[in-house]
């Protein structure tokens, strides 16, 4: 596992994969399946892996948090940057920061809180978290009213921010006054598009974001890395063609559940058996699995030809 401090080059060199976490039927960690998924990603050139919402880190017990992180660190290759998550509530943030501080991860992401919080209170909590962590953190923005751009800018000035995952959904990702305001106070080299392939072109082309996170990369890593390369070379028409292959699976994720669809899609595509989901989530029903299976298999088949 890569343990050196995070740089803009780390963010730009790879799509940031956001995989599910494989479990056995008794909900214990499935080491073999998790290793298979990480190896599948690394073989395609993925060097940044974030365990957050898709891995259901919201519900990982604090009592098993350290063991989970130690397993993932052992499975990653020497050049792979692993990014665990913490929170979202203040209590978990602080308890998990104490665990993370003694582990070699170069940073951790603070999961986004939805209720209750204030802008000033959130900033104070992030300051406490990074103080206890002993290093900058990744901030995850899922809504435009989550944190004020000026507040975010102050945290950046204080060197508390390793990166920002921007995942606020807009009807038109090119029309985003909030992201425009953030980009004025935060260096673009810290900004990563956080909603997969669908808005990646607009985010990188129009706002200067340096890379993007993806769940569907777990099914089609070569295609996702090709999209990133094309965007870096400003070959937007070709990038559009590559993005289109992801839309059927992204449509399933948006219409059913981003986390649940991805979890089962990795299994249905024949990459690794992710097993059951940790409560409070559940896997897809039979009809949903039938719909997702064909889409996931087609996406993986297309990826093999990249």
C-alpha positions as CSV (number, residue, x, y, z in Angstrom):
1,X,0.0,0.0,0.0
2,X,1.2,3.5,-0.9
3,X,1.8,5.4,2.3
4,X,3.4,8.7,1.2
5,X,1.4,11.9,1.5
6,X,-1.2,12.5,-1.1
7,X,-0.3,14.8,-3.9
8,X,-2.2,16.2,-6.9
9,X,-0.3,13.7,-9.0
10,X,-1.8,10.9,-7.0
11,X,-5.2,12.2,-7.7
12,X,-4.6,12.7,-11.4
13,X,-2.9,9.4,-12.2
14,X,-5.9,7.1,-11.7
15,X,-9.6,6.9,-11.5
16,X,-10.5,6.7,-7.9
17,X,-12.3,3.3,-7.6
18,X,-15.1,3.2,-5.0
19,X,-15.7,-0.6,-4.6
20,X,-18.2,-2.6,-2.5
21,X,-16.9,-4.7,0.4
22,X,-17.3,-8.5,0.1
23,X,-18.7,-10.4,3.0
24,X,-19.5,-14.0,3.8
25,X,-23.0,-15.2,4.6
26,X,-22.4,-14.6,8.3
27,X,-21.4,-11.0,7.4
28,X,-17.7,-11.6,8.2
29,X,-15.2,-10.2,5.7
30,X,-14.5,-12.3,2.7
31,X,-10.8,-11.8,2.3
32,X,-10.5,-13.9,-0.9
33,X,-13.3,-12.0,-2.7
34,X,-12.0,-8.6,-1.6
35,X,-8.5,-9.5,-2.8
36,X,-9.9,-10.7,-6.2
37,X,-11.6,-7.3,-6.7
38,X,-8.6,-5.3,-5.8
39,X,-6.4,-7.4,-8.1
40,X,-8.9,-6.9,-10.9
41,X,-8.7,-3.1,-10.5
42,X,-4.9,-3.0,-10.1
43,X,-4.5,-5.2,-13.3
44,X,-6.2,-2.4,-15.3
45,X,-4.0,0.3,-13.8
46,X,-6.2,1.6,-11.0
47,X,-4.0,2.9,-8.2
48,X,-6.5,4.8,-6.0
49,X,-9.2,2.9,-4.1
50,X,-11.7,4.5,-1.8
51,X,-13.8,2.6,0.7
52,X,-16.8,4.7,1.5
53,X,-20.5,4.5,0.7
54,X,-20.3,1.6,-1.8
55,X,-18.5,-0.4,0.9
56,X,-21.2,0.6,3.4
57,X,-18.6,2.1,5.7
58,X,-21.5,4.1,7.3
59,X,-22.5,0.9,9.1
60,X,-19.1,-0.8,9.8
61,X,-19.0,-1.2,13.6
62,X,-16.2,0.7,15.3
63,X,-15.4,-2.6,17.0
64,X,-14.4,-4.1,13.7
65,X,-13.1,-1.0,12.0
66,X,-9.4,-1.6,12.6
67,X,-9.5,-5.2,11.5
68,X,-11.3,-4.1,8.3
69,X,-8.7,-1.5,7.5
70,X,-5.8,-3.8,8.3
71,X,-7.2,-6.4,5.9
72,X,-7.5,-3.9,3.1
73,X,-4.0,-2.6,3.7
74,X,-2.6,-6.1,3.4
75,X,-4.4,-6.7,0.1
76,X,-3.4,-3.6,-1.7
77,X,-0.3,-3.5,-4.0
78,X,2.7,-1.3,-3.1
79,X,1.7,1.5,-5.5
80,X,-2.0,1.5,-4.6
81,X,-3.3,4.4,-2.5
82,X,-6.1,3.2,-0.2
83,X,-8.5,5.7,1.2
84,X,-10.7,4.6,4.1
85,X,-13.7,6.6,5.4
86,X,-14.8,7.7,8.8
87,X,-17.9,9.2,10.3
88,X,-20.3,10.6,9.4
89,X,-21.3,11.6,12.9
90,X,-18.9,13.4,15.2
91,X,-18.6,10.5,17.7
92,X,-17.6,8.0,15.0
93,X,-15.2,10.6,13.4
94,X,-13.3,11.0,16.6
95,X,-13.3,7.3,17.6
96,X,-12.1,6.3,14.2
97,X,-9.5,9.0,14.0
98,X,-7.9,7.5,17.0
99,X,-7.6,4.2,15.1
100,X,-6.6,5.7,11.8
101,X,-3.8,7.7,13.5
102,X,-1.9,4.6,14.3
103,X,-2.3,3.1,10.8
104,X,-0.2,4.0,7.7
105,X,-3.0,5.4,5.5
106,X,-1.9,8.8,4.1
107,X,-5.4,10.2,4.6
108,X,-9.1,9.4,5.3
109,X,-12.4,10.7,4.0
110,X,-15.0,12.2,6.3
111,X,-18.3,10.8,5.2
112,X,-21.0,13.5,4.6
113,X,-23.4,14.2,7.5
114,X,-27.0,14.8,6.5
115,X,-28.5,15.8,9.9
116,X,-28.0,17.4,12.3
117,X,-25.2,19.9,11.6
118,X,-24.4,23.6,10.9
119,X,-21.8,25.0,8.6
120,X,-19.7,26.3,11.5
121,X,-20.2,23.1,13.5
122,X,-19.1,21.0,10.6
123,X,-16.0,23.0,10.2
124,X,-15.2,22.6,13.9
125,X,-15.7,18.9,13.7
126,X,-13.5,18.6,10.6
127,X,-10.8,20.5,12.5
128,X,-11.0,18.2,15.5
129,X,-11.0,15.2,13.2
130,X,-7.8,16.3,11.3
131,X,-6.1,17.3,14.5
132,X,-6.7,13.8,16.0
133,X,-5.9,12.1,12.7
134,X,-2.6,14.1,12.5
135,X,-2.9,14.6,8.7
136,X,-5.2,16.3,6.1
137,X,-8.5,14.6,5.3
138,X,-10.7,14.2,2.2
139,X,-14.0,16.1,2.4
140,X,-17.0,14.6,0.7
141,X,-19.6,17.0,-0.6
142,X,-23.0,15.5,-1.6
143,X,-25.1,18.6,-1.5
144,X,-24.6,22.2,-2.4
145,X,-25.8,23.3,1.1
146,X,-23.4,21.1,2.9
147,X,-20.5,23.5,3.4
148,X,-20.1,27.1,2.3
149,X,-17.3,27.7,-0.2
150,X,-15.6,30.2,2.0
151,X,-15.6,27.7,4.9
152,X,-14.1,25.1,2.6
153,X,-11.5,27.6,1.5
154,X,-10.5,28.3,5.1
155,X,-10.0,24.6,5.8
156,X,-7.8,24.4,2.6
157,X,-5.8,27.4,3.8
158,X,-5.2,25.7,7.1
159,X,-3.9,22.6,5.2
160,X,-6.5,20.3,6.6
161,X,-7.7,19.1,3.1
162,X,-6.0,16.4,1.1
163,X,-8.8,16.4,-1.5
164,X,-12.4,17.2,-2.1
165,X,-14.8,14.6,-3.5
166,X,-17.6,16.6,-5.2
167,X,-20.8,14.6,-5.6
168,X,-23.7,17.1,-5.7
169,X,-26.1,16.0,-8.4
170,X,-27.3,18.6,-10.8
171,X,-29.8,18.3,-13.7
172,X,-27.0,19.7,-15.9
173,X,-23.5,19.1,-14.5
174,X,-22.2,21.9,-16.7
175,X,-24.6,24.4,-14.9
176,X,-23.3,24.4,-11.3
177,X,-22.9,27.8,-9.6
178,X,-21.9,26.1,-6.3
179,X,-19.0,24.2,-7.9
180,X,-18.0,27.3,-9.8
181,X,-17.8,29.1,-6.4
182,X,-15.8,26.3,-4.9
183,X,-13.4,26.3,-7.8
184,X,-12.6,30.0,-7.1
185,X,-11.4,29.4,-3.5
186,X,-10.0,25.8,-3.8
187,X,-7.1,24.8,-6.1
188,X,-8.5,22.6,-8.9
189,X,-5.8,20.1,-8.2
190,X,-7.7,19.2,-5.0
191,X,-11.1,18.7,-6.7
192,X,-12.3,15.3,-7.8
193,X,-15.6,14.6,-9.5
194,X,-17.5,12.2,-7.2
195,X,-20.5,10.9,-9.2
196,X,-18.9,8.4,-11.6
197,X,-18.6,8.6,-15.3
198,X,-21.8,10.5,-16.1
199,X,-20.7,14.0,-15.1
200,X,-16.9,13.4,-15.4
201,X,-16.5,15.1,-18.8
202,X,-18.3,18.3,-17.8
203,X,-16.6,18.4,-14.4
204,X,-13.1,18.0,-15.8
205,X,-13.6,20.1,-19.0
206,X,-15.6,23.0,-17.6
207,X,-14.4,23.3,-14.0
208,X,-10.9,21.9,-14.1
209,X,-11.4,18.9,-11.7
210,X,-8.4,16.7,-11.7
211,X,-10.0,13.2,-11.8
212,X,-13.2,11.3,-10.9
213,X,-14.4,8.6,-8.6
214,X,-16.3,5.7,-9.9
215,X,-18.2,2.6,-8.7
216,X,-18.8,1.2,-12.2
217,X,-15.0,1.1,-12.7
218,X,-15.3,-2.1,-10.6
219,X,-16.9,-3.7,-13.6
220,X,-15.1,-1.9,-16.4
221,X,-11.7,-0.6,-15.1
222,X,-10.0,-0.4,-18.5
223,X,-12.8,1.7,-20.0
224,X,-12.8,4.0,-17.0
225,X,-9.1,4.5,-17.2
226,X,-9.3,5.2,-20.9
227,X,-11.9,7.8,-20.2
228,X,-9.6,9.5,-17.7
229,X,-6.7,9.5,-20.3
230,X,-8.9,10.9,-23.0
231,X,-10.0,13.7,-20.7
232,X,-6.5,14.5,-19.7
233,X,-5.7,14.8,-23.4
234,X,-8.8,16.9,-24.0
235,X,-10.2,14.5,-26.5
236,X,-13.7,15.1,-25.5
237,X,-15.6,13.6,-28.5
238,X,-13.8,10.3,-28.0
239,X,-14.4,10.5,-24.2
240,X,-18.1,10.9,-24.9
241,X,-18.1,7.6,-26.8
242,X,-16.4,5.8,-23.9
243,X,-18.7,7.3,-21.3
244,X,-21.7,6.0,-23.2
245,X,-20.8,2.4,-22.4
246,X,-21.3,3.1,-18.7
247,X,-24.7,4.7,-19.0
248,X,-26.9,1.5,-18.9
249,X,-25.4,0.5,-15.6
250,X,-25.4,4.0,-14.2
251,X,-29.1,4.2,-15.2
252,X,-29.8,1.1,-13.2
253,X,-27.9,2.6,-10.2
254,X,-29.8,5.8,-10.4
255,X,-33.2,4.2,-10.7
256,X,-32.8,1.5,-8.1
257,X,-29.9,2.3,-5.7
258,X,-26.3,3.3,-6.5
259,X,-24.8,1.2,-3.7
260,X,-27.0,-1.9,-3.9
261,X,-26.8,-2.2,-7.7
262,X,-23.0,-1.9,-7.7
263,X,-22.6,-4.4,-4.9
264,X,-24.6,-7.1,-6.8
265,X,-23.3,-6.0,-10.3
266,X,-19.7,-7.0,-9.3
267,X,-21.0,-10.5,-8.4
268,X,-23.3,-10.8,-11.4
269,X,-20.5,-9.8,-13.8
270,X,-18.5,-12.7,-12.5
271,X,-15.6,-10.6,-11.1
272,X,-15.9,-11.6,-7.4
273,X,-18.7,-12.8,-5.1
274,X,-19.6,-9.8,-2.9
275,X,-22.0,-11.8,-0.8
276,X,-24.7,-10.2,1.4
277,X,-24.8,-6.5,2.3
278,X,-24.1,-5.3,5.8
279,X,-27.3,-4.0,7.4
280,X,-29.0,-1.6,7.2
281,X,-28.9,-2.3,3.4
282,X,-30.1,-5.3,1.5
283,X,-29.2,-6.8,-1.9
284,X,-31.4,-6.6,-5.0
285,X,-34.6,-8.6,-5.4
286,X,-34.9,-11.2,-8.2
287,X,-36.4,-8.9,-10.8
288,X,-33.7,-6.2,-10.2
289,X,-31.0,-8.8,-10.3
290,X,-32.3,-10.0,-13.7
291,X,-32.2,-6.4,-15.0
292,X,-28.7,-5.6,-13.7
293,X,-27.1,-9.0,-14.7
294,X,-27.4,-8.4,-18.4
295,X,-26.2,-4.8,-18.1
296,X,-23.2,-5.7,-15.9
297,X,-22.2,-8.6,-18.1
298,X,-22.4,-6.5,-21.2
299,X,-20.3,-3.7,-19.7
300,X,-17.6,-6.2,-18.6
301,X,-17.6,-7.8,-22.1
302,X,-17.1,-4.4,-23.7
303,X,-14.3,-3.6,-21.3
304,X,-12.3,-6.7,-22.3
305,X,-12.0,-5.3,-25.8
306,X,-10.5,-2.0,-24.6
